[in-house]
């Protein structure tokens, strides 16, 4: 019961997520996660076959077709994707845009459930996209016990004493870049020079809910028990997912987050 | 017992509750879910007078057996199969009356994979994010049926079915999937794009509600390296490193990092839900598929 998907998902390695119904198997980013920062460009290049029609190529925005009802908008980086995401939400709230799903990811935003993708594809490149305004709700604080089983490994990778991992990690401000892998699982990018870490060579078959992990440029918190390959540095009692709550996810795309050390 | 509920006597290989799914939450990592063969689910609802968003049961290959605690109207559709009530043959693809305490047996599919069982009033389990669908990827919604489970039913519709019987397309002998290019068609060689739309693939037995996996000539990449995670859509044809295309179905992950060479038209996905392992799959390039005129 697994289907490929990739990117840095918090589960196992390339091959598979054993046994779990579908937590898509996912490969790691390469060592130090460098690949997620710079993927190959998506436009056709010399020597390549004719590309799928790209509706609009106004650098740094590429508007790519994705079936009959969707557009995948590719941007230069995560910050540009965040800005477009914020602008799309604003326009939808104002009634200027009708779309079922707005799904940000590492450096793309997917628009699914459009009545007329071609029309929007033509309009998008002319949009003025302001930098995202700080969200009114402020910074969400997540209490963390920095007692994860990979704390020493992360300290070694960062070349710092073990106790400094908590200090460094909790000093950064994070932003939820996107969600995926499981309901309520956010991929958080940190401010400053938070060092990247590779995923574990061997994923764990069971990671407890509330585990705080690192992989590539991302921090994530497991909303429920699952297999996992991220480096676990701590744990939280925060409820990441509660479908009776609105919104059900504690971490929604664009939210600002800080991790606050608790006594372990 | 006269309560509005139905007991599961034989759950079958995999029987789930399905409705129109829970679109609109993909940004939180929530798959759309919902019935795989949407026209079949809509039809059985119509046959019992239910609204189109009522929850039905989706069976897999070998049906299920149910004992209602009250008299109910039921319709069985999707994959054709024998239907009996207390051992007597009953109609498939038409409304049938099942008395309280009688045993409704939905048999093994004669052809196709997924059967649909609508009960007047719908399966009334507690909705999650507006849907009663079982989502096998993320575990949202009710668990798959188990022997002995009891499912609540909604209030029986007062309206009568507008149709008594209805033609349903048989399962495909060959699965034709029309595919539009992109967004990552340019990550593949021209040969790969031609291979996908000219060679035959087969439905793999590893297929499930998350994706229709195929076996056939692998698709060669023109661009190496890794793709950062990006949003996924229903019908996306994702190509993992082994080169065998996977067509995303209702429980697909909301983001993924293997390149999507094309997207299958939504109206072709109902047939994909009914294609048994081994069925020949032909991808037909449409919508400006590279190298194809028209």
Contacts between the chains, C-beta under 8 A, distances in Angstrom:
chain1	res1	chain2	res2	distance
A	1	B	136	7.0
A	1	B	208	5.3
A	1	B	210	7.0
A	2	B	210	7.7
A	3	B	208	7.6
A	3	B	210	4.4
A	3	B	211	4.0
A	3	B	213	7.3
A	3	B	238	7.7
A	3	B	246	5.7
A	3	B	248	7.3
A	3	B	252	7.0
A	3	B	253	7.2
A	4	B	238	6.1
A	4	B	240	3.4
A	4	B	241	7.9
A	4	B	246	6.1
A	4	B	256	7.2
A	4	B	258	5.1
A	5	B	229	7.7
A	5	B	232	7.2
A	5	B	238	6.9
A	5	B	253	4.8
A	5	B	255	7.0
A	5	B	256	3.0
A	5	B	257	6.1
A	5	B	258	6.3
A	6	B	226	6.7
A	6	B	227	6.8
A	6	B	229	7.1
A	6	B	240	7.6
A	6	B	256	6.0
A	6	B	257	2.9
A	6	B	258	4.7
A	7	B	226	7.7
A	7	B	227	7.3
A	7	B	228	5.9
A	7	B	229	2.9
A	7	B	230	7.8
A	7	B	255	6.6
A	7	B	256	6.7
A	7	B	257	3.1
A	8	B	229	7.1
A	8	B	257	7.7
A	9	B	229	7.5
A	9	B	257	7.7
A	14	B	241	7.3
A	21	B	136	5.1
A	21	B	137	6.9
A	21	B	139	7.2
A	22	B	136	5.9
A	22	B	137	4.1
A	22	B	138	7.8
A	22	B	208	7.6
A	22	B	210	5.1
A	22	B	251	6.8
A	22	B	253	7.7
A	23	B	137	7.5
A	24	B	137	7.4
A	24	B	210	7.7
A	24	B	253	4.6
A	24	B	256	6.6
A	26	B	257	6.9
A	27	B	226	7.2
A	27	B	241	7.9
A	27	B	257	7.4
A	29	B	226	6.8
A	30	B	226	6.9
A	35	B	225	6.3
A	35	B	226	4.4
A	35	B	228	7.4
A	36	B	226	7.6
A	36	B	228	4.7
A	36	B	229	7.9
A	39	B	225	6.6
A	39	B	226	6.7
A	39	B	227	5.5
A	39	B	228	5.1
A	40	B	187	7.6
A	40	B	223	4.9
A	40	B	224	7.8
A	40	B	225	5.4
A	40	B	227	7.8
A	42	B	183	7.2
A	42	B	184	7.0
A	42	B	186	6.8
A	43	B	186	7.2
A	44	B	186	4.9
A	48	B	186	5.6
A	48	B	222	5.3
A	48	B	223	7.7
A	49	B	185	7.9
A	49	B	186	7.0
A	49	B	188	7.2
A	49	B	189	6.2
A	49	B	190	3.3
A	49	B	193	5.9
A	49	B	222	6.7
A	49	B	290	5.7
A	49	B	291	7.2
A	50	B	190	7.4
A	50	B	290	4.2
A	50	B	291	6.7
A	51	B	185	6.1
A	51	B	186	3.6
A	51	B	290	7.1
A	52	B	181	3.6
A	52	B	182	3.2
A	52	B	183	6.5
A	52	B	184	7.7
A	52	B	185	3.7
A	52	B	186	6.3
A	52	B	262	7.7
A	52	B	288	7.5
A	52	B	290	6.9
A	53	B	181	7.1
A	53	B	182	7.2
A	53	B	288	5.3
A	54	B	182	8.0
A	64	B	182	5.4
A	64	B	183	3.5
A	64	B	184	7.9
A	65	B	180	6.7
A	65	B	181	7.0
A	65	B	182	4.2
A	65	B	183	6.3
A	65	B	287	7.8
A	66	B	182	6.1
A	66	B	183	5.0
A	66	B	233	5.5
A	66	B	236	7.3
A	66	B	260	7.0
A	66	B	263	5.8
A	67	B	180	5.9
A	67	B	233	5.4
A	67	B	234	7.9
A	67	B	235	5.9
A	67	B	236	7.3
A	67	B	263	3.3
A	67	B	264	7.8
A	67	B	265	7.5
A	67	B	266	7.6
A	68	B	180	6.6
A	68	B	263	7.5
A	68	B	265	6.4
A	68	B	266	7.3
A	68	B	287	7.6
A	69	B	233	7.6
A	69	B	266	7.6
A	70	B	233	4.9
A	70	B	263	7.6
A	72	B	182	7.8
A	72	B	183	4.4
A	72	B	230	6.3
A	72	B	231	6.6
A	74	B	183	7.8
A	74	B	230	7.9
A	100	B	23	5.5
A	100	B	24	5.8
A	101	B	23	6.8
A	101	B	24	6.5
A	101	B	26	4.4
A	101	B	27	6.7
A	101	B	231	7.6
A	102	B	27	6.1
A	103	B	26	4.8
A	103	B	27	5.1
A	103	B	231	3.6
A	103	B	254	6.2
A	103	B	255	7.0
A	104	B	27	6.8
A	104	B	231	7.8
A	105	B	228	6.9
A	105	B	229	4.9
A	105	B	230	4.5
A	105	B	231	5.4
A	105	B	255	5.2
A	106	B	228	3.3
A	106	B	229	5.2
A	106	B	230	6.9
A	107	B	228	5.8
A	107	B	230	8.0
A	108	B	228	7.7
A	108	B	230	4.3
A	108	B	231	6.5
A	109	B	231	7.4
A	110	B	26	7.8
A	110	B	230	6.7
A	110	B	231	2.7
A	110	B	232	7.6
A	110	B	233	7.1
A	112	B	26	7.0
A	112	B	231	7.1
A	112	B	233	5.3
A	113	B	23	6.9
A	178	B	27	7.6
A	178	B	229	7.2
A	178	B	255	6.7
A	179	B	27	6.1
A	179	B	28	5.1
A	179	B	29	4.1
A	179	B	254	7.4
A	179	B	255	7.9
A	180	B	29	5.0
A	180	B	229	6.0
A	180	B	253	6.7
A	180	B	254	5.5
A	180	B	255	3.5
A	181	B	29	6.2
A	181	B	253	7.3
A	181	B	255	7.5
A	182	B	29	5.7
A	182	B	138	5.8
A	183	B	25	7.7
A	183	B	28	6.0
A	183	B	29	4.9
A	183	B	30	4.8
A	183	B	138	5.1
A	183	B	140	6.4
A	184	B	28	6.4
A	184	B	29	6.4
A	185	B	29	5.5
A	187	B	229	7.5
A	224	B	139	7.7
A	243	B	128	4.9
A	243	B	129	5.9
A	243	B	140	6.8
A	247	B	28	6.7
A	248	B	25	7.7
A	248	B	28	6.6
A	248	B	30	7.8
A	248	B	129	6.5
A	249	B	28	4.3
A	249	B	29	7.4
A	252	B	27	7.4
A	252	B	28	6.6
A	253	B	27	5.5
